[in-house]
Amino acid sequence: MSTEATAADSGAGTAAGGGIELLERVLAGARAENRAALVGYLPAGFPTVDGGIEACVALLESGCDIVEVGLPHSDPVLDGPVIQTADDIALRGGVRIADVVRTVRDAHAATGKPVLCMTYWNPVDRYGADRFAAELAAAGGAGCILPDLPVEESEGWRKAAEQHGLATVFVVAPSSKDERLAKITAAGSGFVYAASLMGVTGTRESVGREARQLVERTRATTQLPVCVGLGVSTAAQAEEVAAFADGVIVGSAFVKKLLAHPDDLGAGLEDVRALASELAEGVRRRAAG
């Protein structure tokens, strides 16, 4: 990822405080409707910068309450093969940090909904935490998810994020001890990203139970909403997770839809919209019930 380009032209964006406040309002609104929020994820620059922007807008227009824009990384060790493939396509296409910020700006401007950046720490550290936070906020960004930034080393980023009105979202996992959960959630803002597993690692029943337990343990340490990402790809799975989580995070399933149409963005966007609508219906079944 090149860090030479700036995003100074990213526009006026949201005033300080506006990004995280919008995120909090949307999550609170979903809770008031007795449902989980639907959170989509796509990497910037995939399949192209413009195509990625169109895809993020499609998610937000078709049922997603929030979107996470990934900052592609050359060594995405915490991501599976689907997102690794999309990151590779974006990087070979020359995506830069300015393009990531532009994606956030344009997706938010087109929909008025919260858009966060999900990124490994190294590109932000090299770019400059305050510079990155300022440009993300100017683009109307709601915050940043930093899955590999230890809480103990996060003070500099958290100060920059707070100054610019951005949420700092940390990731917790089933392996996190209760004491560690408390430390992580005390430092975070916006929501907590609860990461678990689904599919080949075990049955849906056992994985659902593990995820539910993680949410319960996390909620014992914080008043922040807890959003769960664990490989959801169907409305039924979204409904299952929505029964115990404040938000359902879906990434690989959307990326797969675009990967299935490498030469036809229109068809990919059509599939993305259809899946977002199905998943949105799934997270709303709790309220209907």
N, C-alpha and C positions, 0 to 999 in steps of 0.2 A: 504493500500500500504506500503510494507516494504521499508525503506530507508537505510537499512544496507548495501546493495550491492553497489559497485561502478561500474563505467563503464570505468575504466582506460584503459581497453583493447580494447576500441572502435576504435582504429586505428588512423592513422595520420589525416584523414579527410581533411577539407578545411582550407586553410590559413585564418588568421583573415581578415574579410571583405568579404571573398569569398561567404559565405552563403547568406547574404542579397543581395550582388551584383548579384548572380545567380537568386535569386527571382525577383529582379527588371528587369533583362534582359528578363526573361521569360514573365513577365507581359507586358513589353514594346513590346516584339515581338508579343504577341497576339494583342495588340492594333494596331501595324503596319499592321497586317493582317486584320484589321477592324472587329475583333471578340472579344468575351469575352474569358477569360481563364476558363478552367474547373478544379475545385479544388475538389478532393475527400477526404473523411475522413473515417478512420477506427481506432478502438481502438487497441492498442498493446496487444498481448497476446490472441487475439480472432481470431479463436476458440482455437488456441494454439499459442505459440510464433512463432514457425516456420511457422504454417499456416497463421498467421497474416502477416508475412513478405512476403510470397508468394502472399497474397491477395493485399498488397500494391504495389508490383512489377507488378501484373496483372493490377491494375488501371493505373499505369504510362505507361505501355506498350500498353494499349488499348485505350488511348485517353486523360487521365487526364494530365494536364500540371504540376500540383502541387498536393502533397498529404499532408494531416494533419494526424499525428499519435497521437491518443488520449492516455493520461496517465490515465488509469482506476482509478476511485475514488469510495469509498464506499458510498458516499452520493452525487451523481451527480445531484444536485437540478435543474440545468439549462438544463438538458437533458431529452428527452422524454423516454417512456417505452422501445422502441426498443434499444436505446443505453444503457439504464440502464441494460437491460438484457445481452447485450454483455459485459459490464463492470463486471457484476456479474460473468459471465463465466470466464473471464480473471482473476479476483481476486481469485476465487475458484481454478483456475489452478496454482496459486502461482506467478503471474506476479510481477516483481520488476522493479525498475527504471532502473537497468542495462539492462533489457529486452526491455524497451521502447527505450533507447538509441541505443541498438543493432538493433532494428527495423528500426530506422531512418538511421543508418549507412548502413545497408544492402540494404534497398530500394534505397537510394541515390547512393550507389556504383554500383548497378545493372543497373541503368538507367541514371545516371548523372543529374537527374531532382531535383528540389527543394523539400525538405521534411521538414515540420515544426512539432513541437510538440504542441498539444493543451492540456492545463492542468489547473486545478484549482490551486489556489495559495498555499494552505496549504502544499501539498507534496513538492513543490519547496522550500518553506520557511523552512520546517523541514530539508530538504536535504542540504540546503545552496545555495543561489542564485548564487554565483560566481562558486561554484563547479558544479552546474547543467549547467550553461552557458558554462563553459569550456568543459565539457564532451559532451554537445550537439554540440558545434562547432567542437570539435575533430572528431565527428562522421559524419561531413559534413552537419549538420543541417542548415537550412536557417533561423530559428527563432522560436519564441514561441508566441502562442495565449493564452491570459490570460483573460478569460471572467469575472472572479470575482475579479480581482485586481483593486481597485480604483486607478485612475490616481494620486491622492494625496499621495498615499502610494507606488508609483511605482519607486521612484527615485533610490533606491538601485538596483532593478532589471535592470532598464534601463541602468545604468552605467555598470553593468556586461555584459549586452547584447551588448552594444556598444563596449566595450573592446574586446569582442570575435567575433565581426562581425555578430551579430544576429539581425534579425528584431524583434521588439516588436509590436505585432498586438493587438489592443484593439477593443472591440465590442461596437457598437452603436445600438440603438433601436428606434422605432418610438416615444417612450415616451421621448426620449432625447430632451431637449430644445436646441435652436440654440446656446446659450452661452456654454452649456455643450458640444455640438458637437465640437465646436471650441477648447475647452480645451482638449478634448480627442484626436482629430486628431493632435493637435500640439505636443502631447507627443509621438504619435505612429510613426512607420516606417514600410516599406514594403508595406502594404496595410491596409485598414480599413475593418473590418468585420461588415457588416450591417445585423443585425438579424431582421427578420420579421416572419410572420406566414402564413401558407397556409392550406387549407383543411377545417376541421370542424368549424373553427372560422369564416368563411365567404366564399363568392364565389371567384372564381379565379379572376374575374374582379376587385372586391373591394380590394382584397389583393394585386394584381399587382399594383393597383393605389397607395396604401399605401407604398409599397416597392419602387416604382418609386419616390415618393415624398421624402422618406428618402434618397435615393441616391442623388437626386438634392440638398437637404438641406446639406448633408455631403460634396458634391463637392464644395459647396459655401465656405467651410472652409478650404479646403486642395487641394493640387495637387496630393495626394496619390491616387492610384487606389482604387475603392470601389467595394468589392466583396460581393455578397448577398447570404445568406443562409436562405431559407424559405420553406423547405420541397419539393424541386424539386425531381421528380421521373421519369419523362418521357422526351423524346426529345422535345415534344411540349412545355412543361413547361420551359425546359432549353432555348429554342429559345425565349420564351416570356421574361424571365429575362435577357437574353443576349442582348436584344434590348436596355436596358437602364443601364446595369451594366458592370463593367470591368471584373468581374469574377462571375461564378456561382458555389456555394458550395453545394456539395451533400454528405450526410452522411448516414442517416437512410435507404435510398433506397439500398445502398450497403450492409449495415449490414443485412437487411432483406433477401437479396439473400443468404448470408452465413447461417443465422439462419434457412432457409428453408431446408438446407441439413446438419443436425447435424452429420450425420454419413458418409458423402460423400464429403470430401473437394474438390475433383476434379470437381464434379458437381457444387458446390458452386462457385468455381473459374471460371468455364465456364460461369455461369450466370453473375458473376461480370464483366467479360470481355465483354460480350454481352451488358450489360447495359452501361458500360463506352463508348463503341463504339457508341451506340445510342445517348448518351448525348453529346459526342464530335461532332457528326454530327449536333445535334441541335444547339449548340453554334456557329457553323460555318455558319449557314444559314443566319445570318446577313450579313456576307461578300458576300455570294452568291447573296443575294438580292440586 
